[in-house]
Amino acid sequence: MAFPVEIKVNIDASRADVVDFLAQQPTNGSTRQIWFAEERAGVERGQLPLLENHVIVRLRIGGGVDDVTVKLRPCAEQQLVGRWMAPFETKSFGYRIETEWSGQQRGLAASAVSERAQGSLLVVVGAYADPAEEITIKQRQFLNQCAPPDVRIDRLVALGPIDSTRWTNVSFGGLKINVESWTAADLETVELSIQLTPSHDESPVEFESRVAAELRRLQAAACDLGLAIDSRSDTKTQRVLASLARIPLHR
């Protein structure tokens, strides 16, 4: 089955540089705060057990609605069983599957997202709060059926905040892209992305060829504008989580 693809390019530039290059004003972007949840005991030991098991728990606050995301990334398609084999949506809940391409890295990601009233998640990101309280029954079912068996989703701690600004449908070298910047403590990341969906008359091989061509176009457009592509192998989530938990990355 051919899933939608999100292609990503991380660039080595400050948020101000990106705004200048894209001729955007910061007020035109959508701003939110992002927090990630990890096992409290693991963080105290200098570890990130959920991330090491390819499980991401993310809380986003602001932008009109809060949400909690539970994600497996990367995961194998064989892990996704039962109702989790295909995307679906219900009221205030969505489940999606997509492949993420970044440089030479390819990986499947499955996400269960639950919406909340704006500001309601602030109560679970405090130093002594447990974000696990906001993980829904559906999200726990998803993890119980699809995540590695030793994953524990209780007694969590929120790591953050990360200030996020996102611009959508930005004209960039003949492409329409999304731009997102994250700022946390002494760390700043900027990501350019495009989401692509296979058409009904497109074979998996044809779709993959189109995705590869779009990734090359995005990389070339960044280079043409003088934006240096960040070639580090760790993801922005790994980098930010390690920074917030004060855990050194091993490269």
Long-range contacts (C-beta under 8 A, 24 or more apart in sequence): 1-77, 1-86, 2-198, 2-202, 2-204, 2-207, 3-97, 3-98, 3-99, 3-108, 4-96, 4-97, 4-98, 4-99, 4-195, 4-196, 4-197, 4-198, 5-98, 5-99, 5-100, 5-101, 5-195, 5-196, 5-197, 5-207, 5-211, 6-98, 6-99, 6-100, 6-101, 6-193, 6-194, 6-195, 6-196, 7-100, 7-101, 7-102, 7-193, 7-194, 7-196, 7-211, 7-214, 7-215, 7-218, 8-100, 8-101, 8-102, 8-191, 8-192, 8-193, 9-102, 9-103, 9-191, 9-192, 9-193, 9-215, 9-218, 9-219, 9-222, 9-229, 10-102, 10-189, 10-190, 10-191, 10-192, 10-229, 10-230, 10-232, 10-236, 11-190, 11-191, 11-192, 11-222, 11-227, 11-228, 11-229, 11-230, 12-227, 12-228, 12-229, 12-230, 13-190, 13-227, 13-228, 14-188, 14-190, 15-165, 15-181, 15-183, 15-188, 15-190, 17-227, 18-179, 18-181, 18-190, 18-227, 21-225, 21-226, 21-227, 22-167, 22-170, 22-172, 22-179, 24-167, 24-170, 24-179, 26-165, 28-167, 29-165, 29-166, 29-167, 29-179, 30-63, 30-165, 30-166, 30-167, 30-168, 31-62, 31-63, 31-163, 31-164, 31-165, 31-166, 32-60, 32-61, 32-62, 32-63, 32-164, 32-166, 33-60, 33-61, 33-62, 33-160, 33-161, 33-162, 33-163, 33-164, 34-58, 34-59, 34-60, 34-61, 34-160, 34-161, 34-162, 34-164, 34-182, 35-59, 35-60, 35-61, 35-121, 35-125, 35-131, 35-158, 35-159, 35-160, 35-161, 35-162, 36-158, 36-159, 36-160, 36-162, 36-237, 36-240, 36-241, 36-244, 37-131, 37-132, 37-156, 37-157, 37-158, 37-159, 38-156, 38-157, 38-159, 38-241, 38-245, 39-152, 39-155, 39-156, 39-157, 40-130, 40-155, 40-156, 40-157, 41-155, 43-157, 43-159, 43-245, 43-247, 46-245, 46-247, 47-247, 48-241, 48-242, 48-245, 48-247, 49-151, 49-152, 50-151, 50-153, 51-237, 51-238, 51-241, 53-147, 53-148, 53-150, 53-151, 54-147, 54-148, 55-143, 55-147, 55-148, 55-151, 56-237, 57-131, 57-135, 57-153, 57-156, 59-121, 59-124, 59-125, 59-131, 59-134, 59-158, 59-160, 60-121, 60-164, 61-118, 61-119, 61-121, 61-122, 61-125, 61-161, 62-118, 62-119, 63-118, 64-118, 65-115, 65-116, 65-117, 65-118, 66-115, 66-116, 66-117, 66-118, 66-119, 66-120, 66-121, 67-113, 67-114, 67-115, 67-116, 68-113, 68-114, 68-116, 68-121, 68-131, 68-134, 68-135, 68-136, 68-139, 69-111, 69-112, 69-113, 69-114, 70-111, 70-112, 70-135, 70-139, 70-142, 70-143, 70-153, 71-109, 71-110, 71-111, 71-112, 72-109, 72-110, 72-111, 72-146, 72-147, 73-100, 73-107, 73-108, 73-109, 73-110, 73-111, 74-100, 74-107, 74-108, 74-109, 75-107, 75-108, 75-109, 75-110, 75-146, 76-108, 77-108, 79-110, 79-146, 79-147, 80-110, 80-146, 81-145, 81-146, 82-145, 84-110, 84-142, 84-145, 84-146, 93-136, 93-138, 95-142, 98-195, 101-211, 101-215, 102-235, 103-229, 103-231, 105-233, 110-142, 110-146, 112-138, 112-139, 112-142, 114-138, 114-139, 124-158, 125-158, 125-160, 125-161, 126-158, 127-157, 129-158, 130-154, 130-155, 130-156, 130-157, 131-156, 131-157, 131-158, 132-156, 159-241, 159-244, 159-245, 160-184, 160-244, 162-240, 162-244, 172-218, 172-221, 172-225, 173-217, 173-218, 173-220, 173-221, 173-222, 173-224, 173-225, 174-217, 174-221, 175-214, 175-217, 175-218, 175-221, 177-218, 182-236, 182-240, 184-240, 184-243, 184-244, 185-243, 185-244, 186-243, 187-239, 187-240, 187-243, 189-230, 189-236, 189-239, 189-240, 191-236, 192-218, 192-222, 194-218
